[in-house]
Amino acid sequence: MDDGHIPSSSQSPWLPFESRRRARDEKREAVLRTAVALFLEQGYHRATLNEVARRLNITKPALYNYFRSKDEILYECWSIGN
């Protein structure tokens, strides 16, 4: 029941901006590492984003918060390597 009390900022469920950005970067790197491992195991064409998501215990739509497509993941791998 709402008692009209406004929670203090220390009770906010949201992390400060810098912490959120750092967490997002860490999750994006986890997606990239997992996809690369899968590409190496199964080959790029056989690997699926469904499998990447399964290995990360997230949904496939959640992956799209970090990369727009499997091609974008491959491009990121290429750009890191250059």
MOPAC internal coordinates of N, CA, C and O (Angstrom, degrees):
PM7 1SCF
backbone

  N    0.0000 0     0.00 0     0.00 0    0    0    0
  C    1.4494 1     0.00 0     0.00 0    1    0    0
  C    1.5205 1   108.97 1     0.00 0    2    1    0
  O    1.2310 1   120.16 1   -43.01 1    3    2    1
  N    1.2913 1   117.29 1   136.99 1    3    2    1
  C    1.4560 1   122.90 1  -178.91 1    5    3    2
  C    1.5184 1   109.69 1   -79.43 1    6    5    3
  O    1.2310 1   120.69 1   -61.92 1    7    6    5
  N    1.3334 1   116.28 1   118.08 1    7    6    5
  C    1.4659 1   119.92 1   179.88 1    9    7    6
  C    1.5241 1   111.39 1   -96.75 1   10    9    7
  O    1.2310 1   120.23 1  -170.31 1   11   10    9
  N    1.3289 1   117.16 1     9.69 1   11   10    9
  C    1.4578 1   120.81 1   179.36 1   13   11   10
  C    1.5150 1   113.47 1    81.76 1   14   13   11
  O    1.2310 1   120.38 1   177.67 1   15   14   13
  N    1.3359 1   116.89 1    -2.33 1   15   14   13
  C    1.4596 1   121.08 1  -179.10 1   17   15   14
  C    1.5212 1   109.34 1   -78.35 1   18   17   15
  O    1.2310 1   120.74 1   -49.37 1   19   18   17
  N    1.3081 1   116.18 1   130.63 1   19   18   17
  C    1.4651 1   121.60 1   176.68 1   21   19   18
  C    1.5200 1   107.33 1   -93.60 1   22   21   19
  O    1.2310 1   119.88 1   -56.88 1   23   22   21
  N    1.3512 1   117.83 1   123.12 1   23   22   21
  C    1.4629 1   119.72 1  -178.28 1   25   23   22
  C    1.5259 1   111.47 1   -64.66 1   26   25   23
  O    1.2310 1   121.13 1   -32.80 1   27   26   25
  N    1.3071 1   115.45 1   147.20 1   27   26   25
  C    1.4658 1   119.49 1   177.55 1   29   27   26
  C    1.5203 1   108.86 1   -72.12 1   30   29   27
  O    1.2310 1   120.73 1   -15.67 1   31   30   29
  N    1.3355 1   116.22 1   164.33 1   31   30   29
  C    1.4651 1   120.20 1  -177.82 1   33   31   30
  C    1.5238 1   111.56 1   -61.79 1   34   33   31
  O    1.2310 1   119.89 1   154.10 1   35   34   33
  N    1.3369 1   117.81 1   -25.90 1   35   34   33
  C    1.4602 1   119.80 1   179.77 1   37   35   34
  C    1.5250 1   111.27 1   -71.65 1   38   37   35
  O    1.2310 1   119.88 1   165.77 1   39   38   37
  N    1.3387 1   117.83 1   -14.23 1   39   38   37
  C    1.4529 1   121.66 1   179.34 1   41   39   38
  C    1.5262 1   112.25 1   -97.42 1   42   41   39
  O    1.2310 1   120.15 1  -178.36 1   43   42   41
  N    1.3090 1   117.31 1     1.64 1   43   42   41
  C    1.4533 1   120.72 1  -177.67 1   45   43   42
  C    1.5218 1   110.36 1   -65.74 1   46   45   43
  O    1.2310 1   120.24 1   -43.84 1   47   46   45
  N    1.3318 1   117.14 1   136.16 1   47   46   45
  C    1.4604 1   119.50 1   177.51 1   49   47   46
  C    1.5257 1   113.46 1   -75.23 1   50   49   47
  O    1.2310 1   120.10 1   170.21 1   51   50   49
  N    1.3367 1   117.41 1    -9.79 1   51   50   49
  C    1.4623 1   121.08 1  -179.71 1   53   51   50
  C    1.5129 1   110.47 1   -92.18 1   54   53   51
  O    1.2310 1   121.44 1   -40.66 1   55   54   53
  N    1.3135 1   114.85 1   139.34 1   55   54   53
  C    1.4574 1   120.66 1   176.59 1   57   55   54
  C    1.5218 1   109.83 1   -76.64 1   58   57   55
  O    1.2310 1   119.91 1   -22.55 1   59   58   57
  N    1.3276 1   117.77 1   157.45 1   59   58   57
  C    1.4708 1   119.95 1   173.93 1   61   59   58
  C    1.5330 1   109.99 1   -58.64 1   62   61   59
  O    1.2310 1   120.68 1   -23.94 1   63   62   61
  N    1.3228 1   116.31 1   156.06 1   63   62   61
  C    1.4660 1   121.98 1  -175.15 1   65   63   62
  C    1.5199 1   112.58 1   -50.83 1   66   65   63
  O    1.2310 1   119.45 1   129.92 1   67   66   65
  N    1.3245 1   118.66 1   -50.08 1   67   66   65
  C    1.4680 1   120.96 1  -176.66 1   69   67   66
  C    1.5281 1   111.09 1   -61.38 1   70   69   67
  O    1.2310 1   120.38 1   141.12 1   71   70   69
  N    1.3165 1   116.88 1   -38.88 1   71   70   69
  C    1.4654 1   120.24 1   178.62 1   73   71   70
  C    1.5221 1   110.91 1   -67.00 1   74   73   71
  O    1.2310 1   120.66 1   140.17 1   75   74   73
  N    1.3445 1   116.35 1   -39.83 1   75   74   73
  C    1.4673 1   119.61 1   178.01 1   77   75   74
  C    1.5161 1   110.68 1   -64.33 1   78   77   75
  O    1.2310 1   120.29 1   137.54 1   79   78   77
  N    1.3296 1   117.06 1   -42.46 1   79   78   77
  C    1.4639 1   120.29 1  -179.93 1   81   79   78
  C    1.5263 1   110.64 1   -64.12 1   82   81   79
  O    1.2310 1   120.65 1   136.95 1   83   82   81
  N    1.3266 1   116.36 1   -43.05 1   83   82   81
  C    1.4599 1   120.63 1   179.10 1   85   83   82
  C    1.5297 1   110.09 1   -63.11 1   86   85   83
  O    1.2310 1   120.17 1   136.65 1   87   86   85
  N    1.3291 1   117.28 1   -43.35 1   87   86   85
  C    1.4599 1   120.85 1   179.26 1   89   87   86
  C    1.5260 1   110.08 1   -63.02 1   90   89   87
  O    1.2310 1   120.10 1   139.46 1   91   90   89
  N    1.3241 1   117.42 1   -40.54 1   91   90   89
  C    1.4679 1   120.87 1   178.76 1   93   91   90
  C    1.5140 1   110.55 1   -63.28 1   94   93   91
  O    1.2310 1   120.14 1   135.59 1   95   94   93
  N    1.3256 1   117.34 1   -44.41 1   95   94   93
  C    1.4682 1   121.19 1   178.94 1   97   95   94
  C    1.5272 1   110.87 1   -61.32 1   98   97   95
  O    1.2310 1   120.32 1   139.04 1   99   98   97
  N    1.3308 1   116.98 1   -40.96 1   99   98   97
  C    1.4668 1   121.04 1   179.63 1  101   99   98
  C    1.5257 1   110.67 1   -65.25 1  102  101   99
  O    1.2310 1   120.44 1   139.29 1  103  102  101
  N    1.3218 1   116.76 1   -40.71 1  103  102  101
  C    1.4661 1   120.25 1   178.63 1  105  103  102
  C    1.5208 1   110.81 1   -67.80 1  106  105  103
  O    1.2310 1   120.07 1   140.62 1  107  106  105
  N    1.3174 1   117.46 1   -39.38 1  107  106  105
  C    1.4644 1   121.07 1   178.52 1  109  107  106
  C    1.5291 1   109.93 1   -62.61 1  110  109  107
  O    1.2310 1   120.69 1   137.99 1  111  110  109
  N    1.3274 1   116.29 1   -42.01 1  111  110  109
  C    1.4677 1   120.10 1   177.88 1  113  111  110
  C    1.5198 1   111.23 1   -65.37 1  114  113  111
  O    1.2310 1   119.88 1   144.03 1  115  114  113
  N    1.3320 1   117.83 1   -35.97 1  115  114  113
  C    1.4666 1   120.99 1   177.74 1  117  115  114
  C    1.5248 1   110.40 1   -64.87 1  118  117  115
  O    1.2310 1   120.19 1   139.04 1  119  118  117
  N    1.3264 1   117.25 1   -40.96 1  119  118  117
  C    1.4641 1   121.11 1   176.66 1  121  119  118
  C    1.5267 1   109.28 1   -61.45 1  122  121  119
  O    1.2310 1   120.61 1   134.13 1  123  122  121
  N    1.3141 1   116.44 1   -45.87 1  123  122  121
  C    1.4593 1   120.81 1  -179.09 1  125  123  122
  C    1.5338 1   111.45 1   -62.39 1  126  125  123
  O    1.2310 1   120.09 1   131.80 1  127  126  125
  N    1.3252 1   117.43 1   -48.20 1  127  126  125
  C    1.4778 1   121.09 1   179.51 1  129  127  126
  C    1.5271 1   111.54 1   -60.05 1  130  129  127
  O    1.2310 1   120.76 1   136.65 1  131  130  129
  N    1.3227 1   116.16 1   -43.35 1  131  130  129
  C    1.4657 1   120.26 1  -179.09 1  133  131  130
  C    1.5184 1   110.82 1   -65.90 1  134  133  131
  O    1.2310 1   120.35 1   137.41 1  135  134  133
  N    1.3224 1   116.93 1   -42.59 1  135  134  133
  C    1.4652 1   120.64 1   179.00 1  137  135  134
  C    1.5222 1   110.90 1   -64.13 1  138  137  135
  O    1.2310 1   120.31 1   137.13 1  139  138  137
  N    1.3207 1   117.02 1   -42.87 1  139  138  137
  C    1.4713 1   120.29 1   179.37 1  141  139  138
  C    1.5224 1   110.29 1   -61.10 1  142  141  139
  O    1.2310 1   120.14 1   135.67 1  143  142  141
  N    1.3293 1   117.33 1   -44.33 1  143  142  141
  C    1.4670 1   120.55 1   178.90 1  145  143  142
  C    1.5317 1   110.10 1   -59.94 1  146  145  143
  O    1.2310 1   120.65 1   138.26 1  147  146  145
  N    1.3197 1   116.37 1   -41.74 1  147  146  145
  C    1.4621 1   120.46 1   179.33 1  149  147  146
  C    1.5261 1   111.17 1   -67.40 1  150  149  147
  O    1.2310 1   119.85 1   139.36 1  151  150  149
  N    1.3248 1   117.90 1   -40.64 1  151  150  149
  C    1.4697 1   121.22 1   176.91 1  153  151  150
  C    1.5325 1   110.16 1   -59.14 1  154  153  151
  O    1.2310 1   120.71 1   138.82 1  155  154  153
  N    1.3225 1   116.25 1   -41.18 1  155  154  153
  C    1.4661 1   120.34 1  -179.92 1  157  155  154
  C    1.5243 1   111.53 1   -68.61 1  158  157  155
  O    1.2310 1   120.01 1   143.45 1  159  158  157
  N    1.3150 1   117.58 1   -36.55 1  159  158  157
  C    1.4678 1   121.99 1  -179.79 1  161  159  158
  C    1.5240 1   112.51 1   -74.06 1  162  161  159
  O    1.2310 1   120.49 1   134.49 1  163  162  161
  N    1.3306 1   116.66 1   -45.51 1  163  162  161
  C    1.4610 1   120.51 1  -169.65 1  165  163  162
  C    1.5175 1   114.04 1  -112.89 1  166  165  163
  O    1.2310 1   120.20 1   169.79 1  167  166  165
  N    1.3086 1   117.22 1   -10.21 1  167  166  165
  C    1.4537 1   120.66 1  -173.34 1  169  167  166
  C    1.5182 1   109.03 1    87.75 1  170  169  167
  O    1.2310 1   120.74 1   -29.99 1  171  170  169
  N    1.3041 1   116.19 1   150.01 1  171  170  169
  C    1.4640 1   121.49 1  -175.52 1  173  171  170
  C    1.5316 1   112.06 1   -57.92 1  174  173  171
  O    1.2310 1   119.87 1   134.05 1  175  174  173
  N    1.3131 1   117.86 1   -45.95 1  175  174  173
  C    1.4629 1   120.93 1  -173.59 1  177  175  174
  C    1.5286 1   113.01 1   -71.23 1  178  177  175
  O    1.2310 1   119.97 1   150.44 1  179  178  177
  N    1.3271 1   117.66 1   -29.56 1  179  178  177
  C    1.4709 1   119.95 1   179.68 1  181  179  178
  C    1.5269 1   112.16 1   -85.44 1  182  181  179
  O    1.2310 1   120.16 1   155.20 1  183  182  181
  N    1.3109 1   117.29 1   -24.80 1  183  182  181
  C    1.4691 1   120.83 1  -179.92 1  185  183  182
  C    1.5274 1   109.77 1   -68.64 1  186  185  183
  O    1.2310 1   120.93 1   -36.79 1  187  186  185
  N    1.3257 1   115.84 1   143.21 1  187  186  185
  C    1.4625 1   119.93 1   179.39 1  189  187  186
  C    1.5278 1   110.47 1  -124.88 1  190  189  187
  O    1.2310 1   121.44 1   -25.94 1  191  190  189
  N    1.3171 1   114.86 1   154.06 1  191  190  189
  C    1.4605 1   119.39 1   175.40 1  193  191  190
  C    1.5260 1   110.84 1   -68.57 1  194  193  191
  O    1.2310 1   120.05 1   153.48 1  195  194  193
  N    1.3250 1   117.50 1   -26.52 1  195  194  193
  C    1.4633 1   120.01 1   174.33 1  197  195  194
  C    1.5218 1   110.57 1   -59.95 1  198  197  195
  O    1.2310 1   120.46 1   137.42 1  199  198  197
  N    1.3190 1   116.72 1   -42.58 1  199  198  197
  C    1.4633 1   120.73 1   179.52 1  201  199  198
  C    1.5231 1   111.17 1   -69.37 1  202  201  199
  O    1.2310 1   119.98 1   140.78 1  203  202  201
  N    1.3241 1   117.65 1   -39.22 1  203  202  201
  C    1.4709 1   120.72 1   175.95 1  205  203  202
  C    1.5294 1   108.96 1   -57.83 1  206  205  203
  O    1.2310 1   120.73 1   131.73 1  207  206  205
  N    1.3157 1   116.22 1   -48.27 1  207  206  205
  C    1.4646 1   120.89 1  -179.61 1  209  207  206
  C    1.5254 1   111.18 1   -61.66 1  210  209  207
  O    1.2310 1   120.42 1   136.07 1  211  210  209
  N    1.3294 1   116.80 1   -43.93 1  211  210  209
  C    1.4656 1   120.73 1   179.55 1  213  211  210
  C    1.5154 1   111.14 1   -58.21 1  214  213  211
  O    1.2310 1   120.51 1   135.47 1  215  214  213
  N    1.3312 1   116.63 1   -44.53 1  215  214  213
  C    1.4733 1   120.32 1  -179.47 1  217  215  214
  C    1.5268 1   112.60 1   -66.13 1  218  217  215
  O    1.2310 1   120.51 1   153.44 1  219  218  217
  N    1.3077 1   116.63 1   -26.56 1  219  218  217
  C    1.4695 1   121.00 1   179.31 1  221  219  218
  C    1.5321 1   112.68 1   -93.00 1  222  221  219
  O    1.2310 1   120.85 1   177.74 1  223  222  221
  N    1.3370 1   115.99 1    -2.26 1  223  222  221
  C    1.4730 1   121.48 1  -177.90 1  225  223  222
  C    1.5304 1   112.08 1    59.18 1  226  225  223
  O    1.2310 1   121.32 1  -138.95 1  227  226  225
  N    1.3313 1   115.08 1    41.05 1  227  226  225
  C    1.4620 1   120.78 1   175.47 1  229  227  226
  C    1.5227 1   107.88 1  -130.91 1  230  229  227
  O    1.2310 1   120.54 1    -6.14 1  231  230  229
  N    1.3097 1   116.57 1   173.86 1  231  230  229
  C    1.4618 1   120.05 1   177.42 1  233  231  230
  C    1.5224 1   109.58 1   -87.15 1  234  233  231
  O    1.2310 1   121.32 1   -23.52 1  235  234  233
  N    1.3191 1   115.09 1   156.48 1  235  234  233
  C    1.4608 1   119.09 1   176.43 1  237  235  234
  C    1.5253 1   111.36 1   -58.73 1  238  237  235
  O    1.2310 1   118.85 1   136.05 1  239  238  237
  N    1.3475 1   119.81 1   -43.95 1  239  238  237
  C    1.4688 1   118.30 1   177.13 1  241  239  238
  C    1.5293 1   113.53 1   -57.68 1  242  241  239
  O    1.2310 1   120.05 1   149.54 1  243  242  241
  N    1.3258 1   117.51 1   -30.46 1  243  242  241
  C    1.4702 1   120.00 1   178.29 1  245  243  242
  C    1.5258 1   111.22 1   -64.33 1  246  245  243
  O    1.2310 1   120.20 1   148.70 1  247  246  245
  N    1.3371 1   117.22 1   -31.30 1  247  246  245
  C    1.4712 1   120.48 1   177.83 1  249  247  246
  C    1.5221 1   111.52 1   -59.64 1  250  249  247
  O    1.2310 1   121.15 1   146.60 1  251  250  249
  N    1.3317 1   115.41 1   -33.40 1  251  250  249
  C    1.4638 1   119.68 1  -176.15 1  253  251  250
  C    1.5268 1   112.78 1   -71.41 1  254  253  251
  O    1.2310 1   120.25 1   174.54 1  255  254  253
  N    1.3186 1   117.13 1    -5.46 1  255  254  253
  C    1.4743 1   120.16 1   170.71 1  257  255  254
  C    1.5245 1   110.83 1   -74.25 1  258  257  255
  O    1.2310 1   120.67 1   162.02 1  259  258  257
  N    1.3327 1   116.33 1   -17.98 1  259  258  257
  C    1.4639 1   121.01 1  -174.30 1  261  259  258
  C    1.5262 1   112.94 1  -114.37 1  262  261  259
  O    1.2310 1   120.23 1   144.28 1  263  262  261
  N    1.3116 1   117.16 1   -35.72 1  263  262  261
  C    1.4680 1   122.19 1   178.35 1  265  263  262
  C    1.5132 1   108.59 1  -140.60 1  266  265  263
  O    1.2310 1   120.33 1   -37.51 1  267  266  265
  N    1.3238 1   116.98 1   142.49 1  267  266  265
  C    1.4614 1   121.38 1  -178.95 1  269  267  266
  C    1.5125 1   113.01 1   -77.94 1  270  269  267
  O    1.2310 1   120.33 1   155.79 1  271  270  269
  N    1.3550 1   116.97 1   -24.21 1  271  270  269
  C    1.4604 1   119.56 1  -175.67 1  273  271  270
  C    1.5272 1   110.05 1  -164.63 1  274  273  271
  O    1.2310 1   121.41 1   -10.62 1  275  274  273
  N    1.3155 1   114.90 1   169.38 1  275  274  273
  C    1.4627 1   120.92 1   174.50 1  277  275  274
  C    1.5249 1   109.80 1   -63.95 1  278  277  275
  O    1.2310 1   120.50 1   144.24 1  279  278  277
  N    1.3252 1   116.65 1   -35.76 1  279  278  277
  C    1.4680 1   120.54 1   177.27 1  281  279  278
  C    1.5272 1   111.41 1   -61.30 1  282  281  279
  O    1.2310 1   120.87 1   140.71 1  283  282  281
  N    1.3284 1   115.95 1   -39.29 1  283  282  281
  C    1.4690 1   118.80 1   179.08 1  285  283  282
  C    1.5312 1   111.15 1   -65.40 1  286  285  283
  O    1.2310 1   120.42 1   143.75 1  287  286  285
  N    1.3214 1   116.81 1   -36.25 1  287  286  285
  C    1.4667 1   120.25 1   176.12 1  289  287  286
  C    1.5279 1   109.50 1   -63.22 1  290  289  287
  O    1.2310 1   120.65 1   134.54 1  291  290  289
  N    1.3282 1   116.36 1   -45.46 1  291  290  289
  C    1.4672 1   120.53 1   178.47 1  293  291  290
  C    1.5277 1   110.84 1   -60.66 1  294  293  291
  O    1.2310 1   120.27 1   137.08 1  295  294  293
  N    1.3218 1   117.09 1   -42.92 1  295  294  293
  C    1.4629 1   120.67 1   178.24 1  297  295  294
  C    1.5219 1   110.48 1   -61.71 1  298  297  295
  O    1.2310 1   119.97 1   137.62 1  299  298  297
  N    1.3220 1   117.67 1   -42.38 1  299  298  297
  C    1.4617 1   121.67 1   178.32 1  301  299  298
  C    1.5291 1   110.41 1   -60.07 1  302  301  299
  O    1.2310 1   120.29 1   137.70 1  303  302  301
  N    1.3095 1   117.06 1   -42.30 1  303  302  301
  C    1.4743 1   120.88 1   176.17 1  305  303  302
  C    1.5232 1   110.47 1   -59.24 1  306  305  303
  O    1.2310 1   121.02 1   134.56 1  307  306  305
  N    1.3178 1   115.65 1   -45.44 1  307  306  305
  C    1.4614 1   120.39 1   179.90 1  309  307  306
  C    1.5255 1   111.07 1   -62.83 1  310  309  307
  O    1.2310 1   120.58 1   135.42 1  311  310  309
  N    1.3333 1   116.49 1   -44.58 1  311  310  309
  C    1.4665 1   119.06 1  -176.93 1  313  311  310
  C    1.5178 1   112.41 1   -68.78 1  314  313  311
  O    1.2310 1   120.06 1   147.65 1  315  314  313
  N    1.3124 1   117.50 1   -32.35 1  315  314  313
  C    1.4713 1   120.62 1   176.00 1  317  315  314
  C    1.5270 1   109.89 1   -67.43 1  318  317  315
  O    1.2310 1   120.95 1   143.42 1  319  318  317
  N    1.3323 1   115.79 1   -36.58 1  319  318  317
  C    1.4551 1   120.65 1  -178.30 1  321  319  318
  C    1.5185 1   114.56 1   -74.69 1  322  321  319
  O    1.2310 1   120.23 1   166.20 1  323  322  321
  N    1.3198 1   117.17 1   -13.80 1  323  322  321
  C    1.4724 1   120.48 1  -178.98 1  325  323  322
  C    1.4917 1   112.14 1   -99.93 1  326  325  323
  O    1.2310 1   120.10 1   180.00 1  327  326  325

